[in-house]
Amino acid sequence: MPEQREKQDPGTFLSGGFRIGRLRGIDVIVHWSLILIFALIAMNIGAGALPIWHPEWSSGLRWVVAIVTALAFFGSIFLHELSHAIVAQLQGIQVPRITLFIFGGVSQLAGEPPTPKAELLIAGVGPLTSILLGFICTTVGLMLAGSPAGAETAAGLMDLIQRSGPVGTILLWLGPINVLLGIFNMIPGFPLDGGRVLRSILWWSTKDLHRATLWAARAGQGVAVILITVGTMMALGIPIPILGVGFVPGLWLALIGWFLYTAARTSYEQVIVRESLENVPVYMVMQRAVASVPPTIDIEAFVRDFVMLTDQQAFPVVEGDTLIGLIKSGDVRKVPHDEWSRVTIAEVMTPASELSTMGPSEDAIDALQELAKRDIDQIPVVDDGHVLGMIRRKDIVKWLGLRHGTGGGPLADAR
């Protein structure tokens, strides 16, 4: 399974999922697609491998071992991601969340690494963690097997697994898988870890993050094309040395290649967006013609005099000249229609203490990151408590379109 690290990305299919915990200030998210691959791994082990390795085991024991093995595998991926996140935090980069999904894991970093060295450390620690974990699992599994002799070959390892108990079997399966995971992630295809290591080297040698990212992204797309080609050949029945043949493994390899190709393009685009918005002040991008509402008017007057007279979706609530909250047009649905004339804006609005706000001189990229982090569409722009306007997703997209033109977008030169 590939692993990649995601930068600020407000429009990704990884937005779905549910939080299972929080560690070191990082939300741990399980994407719905993980359920599918978890079931496939458990089925492959429980119904495919274990009946061959341990025909003497009961059906119940085999399925318990299969489920525990699948859980341990995704635990390994989480540790891989957590190592990225911890090193990123040590480099001063915030990590809002880790997402586990069908193709592995994603650590969302709130920005690019500040230096090539930081990029190298953050990227390199993941594969090292997987390989180290693989050696630990294999070593302990061999100790439980009682005789490490013969483990140098695949046949010898299978013989040891067949002579092992449940714990040893789990560890001897996890060990080589984690080593392979670490090696696979070192393939120099951006945004895999190996591709990020490549980018750090190119960045160091060229002193140009843009160019380094472009070259690394193209390498990633090249690797992706190879994976898609090889996977398609396997699926069509053409045997590939080492990998073999088969429709399901071939299809899976092709899907990984497709994901990598798309991720390489998206990652390069995010760098271009970041470069385009850095040092661009919020006041250059924000919407200034923003209607504000007083907190004392009722919902009926708000709908009649504001919502129906403009396409504005969110309205700052001001008292005097000071922001005290925000109300969105959709908030009126919280109130039954027959109570609109009796409920005031102050009773429905989101208080200012719960809002994100931006200063007019802050970078637009910081606004984009905050919009993505909170999954919102607009942020009030405030100076000393006074509302100057709103910065919205569509304003940022419009500004980027004007800067890059309408004939290709940020990724036009990476295709």
WOVEN-V153762 format. One record per residue. N is the residue number from 1. SS is DSSP state (H for helix, E for strand, L for the rest). PSI is psi as a letter, one per 20 degrees, with the letter a starting at -180 (NA if undefined). D_FIRST is the distance of its C-alpha to the first C-alpha in whole Angstrom. Layout:
((N SS PSI D_FIRST) (N SS PSI D_FIRST))
This chain:
((1 L p 0) (2 L r 4) (3 L p 7) (4 E r 10) (5 E p 14) (6 E p 16) (7 L a 20) (8 L p 22) (9 L n 21) (10 L i 24) (11 L m 23) (12 L q 19) (13 H i 18) (14 H j 16) (15 H i 20) (16 L q 20) (17 L a 19) (18 E q 21) (19 E p 22) (20 E i 21) (21 E a 23) (22 E p 24) (23 E p 23) (24 L k 25) (25 L j 26) (26 E p 22) (27 E p 22) (28 E o 19) (29 E p 18) (30 E o 16) (31 L q 15) (32 L h 16) (33 H i 13) (34 H h 12) (35 H h 15) (36 H g 14) (37 H h 10) (38 H g 12) (39 H g 15) (40 H g 13) (41 H g 12) (42 H g 15) (43 H g 17) (44 H h 15) (45 H g 16) (46 H h 19) (47 H i 21) (48 H g 19) (49 H g 19) (50 H h 21) (51 H h 24) (52 H g 24) (53 H g 24) (54 L m 26) (55 L i 28) (56 L i 31) (57 L q 29) (58 L q 30) (59 H g 28) (60 H g 28) (61 H g 26) (62 H g 24) (63 H h 22) (64 H g 23) (65 H h 21) (66 H g 18) (67 H g 18) (68 H h 18) (69 H g 15) (70 H g 13) (71 H g 15) (72 H h 14) (73 H g 11) (74 H h 10) (75 H h 13) (76 H g 12) (77 H h 9) (78 H g 13) (79 H h 14) (80 H g 12) (81 H g 13) (82 H h 16) (83 H g 17) (84 H g 16) (85 H g 19) (86 H g 21) (87 H h 22) (88 H g 22) (89 H h 25) (90 H h 26) (91 L j 27) (92 L j 28) (93 L p 25) (94 L q 25) (95 L n 22) (96 L h 23) (97 E q 20) (98 E p 16) (99 E p 14) (100 E p 11) (101 E a 10) (102 L h 8) (103 L j 5) (104 E d 6) (105 E q 9) (106 E p 12) (107 E o 15) (108 E o 18) (109 L p 20) (110 L l 24) (111 L r 25) (112 L q 24) (113 L q 24) (114 L h 28) (115 L r 28) (116 H h 26) (117 H g 26) (118 H g 25) (119 H g 22) (120 H g 21) (121 H g 21) (122 H g 19) (123 H g 16) (124 H h 17) (125 H h 17) (126 H g 13) (127 H h 12) (128 H g 16) (129 H g 15) (130 H g 12) (131 H g 14) (132 H g 17) (133 H h 16) (134 H g 15) (135 H h 18) (136 H g 20) (137 H g 18) (138 H g 19) (139 H g 23) (140 H h 24) (141 H g 22) (142 H h 25) (143 H g 27) (144 H h 27) (145 H h 27) (146 L i 31) (147 L o 30) (148 L i 28) (149 L p 29) (150 L i 27) (151 L i 24) (152 L h 24) (153 L r 23) (154 H g 20) (155 H g 24) (156 H h 25) (157 H g 22) (158 H h 22) (159 H g 26) (160 H h 25) (161 H g 23) (162 H h 25) (163 L j 28) (164 L q 26) (165 L a 27) (166 H g 24) (167 H g 23) (168 H h 23) (169 H g 21) (170 H g 18) (171 H h 18) (172 H i 18) (173 H g 15) (174 H h 13) (175 H f 15) (176 H h 13) (177 H g 10) (178 H h 10) (179 H g 12) (180 H h 9) (181 H g 7) (182 H g 10) (183 H g 11) (184 H g 8) (185 H i 9) (186 L j 12) (187 L p 12) (188 L l 15) (189 L o 14) (190 L p 15) (191 L k 13) (192 L r 11) (193 H h 12) (194 H h 14) (195 H h 15) (196 H h 17) (197 H g 18) (198 H g 20) (199 H h 21) (200 H h 23) (201 H g 24) (202 H h 26) (203 H g 27) (204 H h 29) (205 H h 30) (206 H i 31) (207 L k 32) (208 L o 30) (209 H h 27) (210 H g 28) (211 H g 28) (212 H g 25) (213 H g 23) (214 H g 24) (215 H g 23) (216 H h 20) (217 H g 19) (218 H h 21) (219 H g 19) (220 H g 15) (221 H h 17) (222 H g 18) (223 H g 15) (224 H g 13) (225 H h 17) (226 H g 16) (227 H g 13) (228 H g 14) (229 H g 17) (230 H g 16) (231 H g 14) (232 H g 17) (233 H g 19) (234 H g 17) (235 H h 18) (236 L j 22) (237 L j 22) (238 L o 22) (239 L p 21) (240 E p 19) (241 L p 20) (242 L g 17) (243 L h 15) (244 E b 18) (245 L r 18) (246 L q 18) (247 H g 17) (248 H g 14) (249 H h 12) (250 H g 14) (251 H g 13) (252 H g 10) (253 H h 9) (254 H h 12) (255 H h 11) (256 H g 8) (257 H g 11) (258 H g 13) (259 H g 11) (260 H g 11) (261 H g 15) (262 H g 16) (263 H h 14) (264 H g 16) (265 H g 19) (266 H g 19) (267 H h 18) (268 H g 21) (269 H h 23) (270 H h 23) (271 H g 24) (272 H g 27) (273 H g 28) (274 H g 28) (275 H h 31) (276 H h 33) (277 H i 33) (278 L p 34) (279 L j 37) (280 L o 38) (281 E q 40) (282 H h 40) (283 H i 43) (284 H h 42) (285 H h 40) (286 L r 41) (287 E o 43) (288 L h 47) (289 L m 49) (290 L p 47) (291 L p 50) (292 L q 50) (293 E q 52) (294 L q 54) (295 L i 53) (296 L i 56) (297 L q 56) (298 E r 55) (299 H h 52) (300 H g 54) (301 H h 56) (302 H g 52) (303 H g 51) (304 H g 54) (305 H i 55) (306 L g 51) (307 H g 48) (308 H i 50) (309 H j 52) (310 L r 49) (311 L j 45) (312 L p 44) (313 L h 41) (314 E q 42) (315 E p 45) (316 E p 46) (317 E o 49) (318 E q 51) (319 E o 54) (320 L d 57) (321 L j 54) (322 E p 52) (323 E p 48) (324 E i 48) (325 E a 45) (326 E p 43) (327 E p 44) (328 E q 42) (329 H h 43) (330 H i 41) (331 H h 42) (332 H h 46) (333 H i 44) (334 H i 44) (335 L p 48) (336 L q 50) (337 H h 52) (338 H i 55) (339 H j 54) (340 L h 53) (341 L i 57) (342 L i 57) (343 L p 53) (344 E r 53) (345 H g 50) (346 H h 50) (347 H i 49) (348 H h 46) (349 L r 45) (350 E p 42) (351 E q 44) (352 H h 44) (353 H i 42) (354 H j 39) (355 L q 39) (356 L p 37) (357 E q 39) (358 E q 39) (359 L q 42) (360 L h 43) (361 L i 43) (362 L q 39) (363 E q 36) (364 H h 35) (365 H h 31) (366 H h 32) (367 H g 33) (368 H g 30) (369 H h 28) (370 H h 30) (371 H g 30) (372 H g 26) (373 H g 26) (374 H i 29) (375 L l 28) (376 L r 32) (377 L i 33) (378 E q 36) (379 E p 37) (380 E q 41) (381 E o 42) (382 E p 45) (383 E o 47) (384 L l 49) (385 L i 49) (386 E p 50) (387 E p 48) (388 E h 48) (389 E a 45) (390 E q 42) (391 E p 38) (392 E q 36) (393 H g 33) (394 H h 35) (395 H g 37) (396 H g 34) (397 H g 33) (398 H g 36) (399 H g 37) (400 H h 34) (401 H h 35) (402 H h 38) (403 H g 37) (404 H i 35) (405 L r 37) (406 L j 36) (407 L k 35) (408 L h 31) (409 L a 30) (410 L h 28) (411 L j 26) (412 H h 29) (413 H j 29) (414 H i 25) (415 L NA 25))
